[in-house]
């Protein structure tokens, strides 16, 4: 569960150091974003030769959250950090070529199959 001004750790190699959430996309005045949701974020610090630049406004998919999320089978999933993957806003494809760490199954259910296939582990 992320909201305005939440800091996300980039889970890909796009070149960003941190992502600061400025908008949760979706319904009108939606306050929280969950696994698989798209958010608008600002890049806080970036590598000089990365795909994104410092202070660039990007779209990102939430792939890990610290707040547990219940599933239909009664189980819960929770991670150690809040992480996101920077995507291209038109195609929904990740801007990086690698995904680091585990990714929640809800990301694949939300239609981001490329992110799930690049991840080492889908939980």
TASUL-V374922 format. One record per backbone hydrogen bond with DSSP energy under -1.0 kcal/mol. CO is the residue of the C=O (numbers start at 1). NH is the residue of the N-H. E is the energy in kcal/mol with one decimal. If there is no record, write none. Layout:
co: {CO CO}
nh: {NH NH}
e: {E E}
This chain:
co: {2 3 6 8 9 11 14 14 15 18 19 20 21 23 27 33 34 37 38 39 40 40 41 42 43 45 47 53 56 58 59 60 61 62 63 64 65 69 71 75 77 82 83 83 84 85 86 88 93 98 103 104 105 106 107 108 111 112 113 114 115 121}
nh: {33 6 21 19 84 100 51 52 47 44 8 42 5 40 30 2 37 62 25 60 22 23 58 20 55 17 50 56 43 41 87 39 85 36 104 83 79 77 74 71 69 9 63 64 11 61 95 92 88 13 123 107 109 110 112 111 113 116 117 118 119 103}
e: {-2.7 -1.9 -2.7 -2.3 -1.9 -3.4 -2.1 -1.3 -2.9 -2.6 -3.7 -2.5 -2.9 -3.0 -1.4 -2.4 -2.1 -2.2 -1.7 -2.7 -3.0 -1.6 -3.0 -2.7 -2.4 -2.8 -1.1 -1.5 -2.1 -3.0 -2.5 -2.9 -2.1 -2.8 -1.5 -2.1 -2.0 -1.9 -1.8 -2.7 -2.2 -2.9 -2.1 -1.5 -2.8 -2.4 -2.3 -2.5 -2.8 -1.0 -2.8 -1.3 -1.9 -1.4 -1.8 -1.4 -1.1 -1.6 -2.2 -1.7 -1.3 -2.3}
